[in-house]
Amino acid sequence: MDYFIIVVTTLAGLYFHWWLYVRIKRWMDRDLALSLAGGDEKKKSFMLQQLANAHRQKVKRRDLPRWLEAAAAGYPGE
């Protein structure tokens, strides 16, 4: 029974750390997209759509800042 408890708590801790890591990565990506939008609400919406497009296209995280900056430069409202 002791080993069962150790295994269950270890797996729960690993899952929690993985879940937290994924959430922080998402928050960082969202923050990057919103920071490129500035204070314009329409551009914020546009940038969040572009972030979703980047995830669908499986843009690598190291390329994401340049990809989002290019999308922000191509914003039709400017």
C-alpha positions in Angstrom: 0.0 0.0 0.0 2.9 2.4 0.7 4.3 2.0 -2.8 0.8 2.6 -4.3 0.6 5.9 -2.4 4.1 6.9 -3.5 3.4 6.1 -7.1 0.0 7.9 -7.1 1.4 11.1 -5.5 4.4 11.1 -7.8 2.3 10.7 -10.9 -0.1 13.4 -9.6 2.8 15.7 -9.0 4.3 15.1 -12.4 1.0 15.7 -14.1 0.5 18.9 -12.2 3.9 20.2 -13.1 3.3 19.3 -16.8 -0.1 21.0 -16.7 1.4 24.1 -15.1 4.3 24.2 -17.7 1.8 24.1 -20.6 -0.4 26.8 -19.0 2.6 29.1 -18.5 3.7 28.6 -22.1 0.2 29.5 -23.3 0.1 32.6 -21.1 3.5 33.7 -22.4 2.4 33.3 -26.0 -0.9 35.1 -25.4 1.0 37.9 -23.6 3.4 38.2 -26.5 0.5 38.5 -29.0 -1.3 41.1 -26.9 1.8 43.1 -26.3 2.3 43.4 -30.1 -1.3 44.7 -30.4 -0.8 47.7 -28.0 -4.0 49.3 -26.8 -6.1 48.7 -29.9 -9.0 46.3 -29.1 -9.5 45.3 -32.7 -5.8 44.6 -33.1 -5.8 42.5 -29.9 -8.6 40.4 -31.4 -6.7 40.1 -34.7 -3.5 39.1 -32.9 -5.2 36.4 -30.9 -6.6 35.1 -34.2 -3.1 35.1 -35.6 -1.8 33.3 -32.5 -4.5 30.6 -33.1 -3.4 30.4 -36.7 0.2 30.0 -35.7 -0.8 27.1 -33.4 -2.8 25.5 -36.2 0.1 25.8 -38.6 2.4 24.4 -35.8 4.8 27.3 -35.8 7.7 26.4 -33.6 8.0 28.4 -30.3 11.4 29.8 -31.3 9.9 31.2 -34.5 6.7 32.4 -32.9 7.9 36.0 -32.0 9.0 36.7 -35.6 5.9 35.1 -37.0 3.7 37.3 -34.7 5.7 40.4 -35.5 5.2 39.8 -39.2 1.4 39.3 -38.6 1.3 42.5 -36.6 3.0 44.4 -39.4 0.5 43.1 -41.8 -2.5 44.2 -39.7 -5.0 45.8 -42.2 -6.1 48.5 -39.8 -2.8 50.5 -40.0 
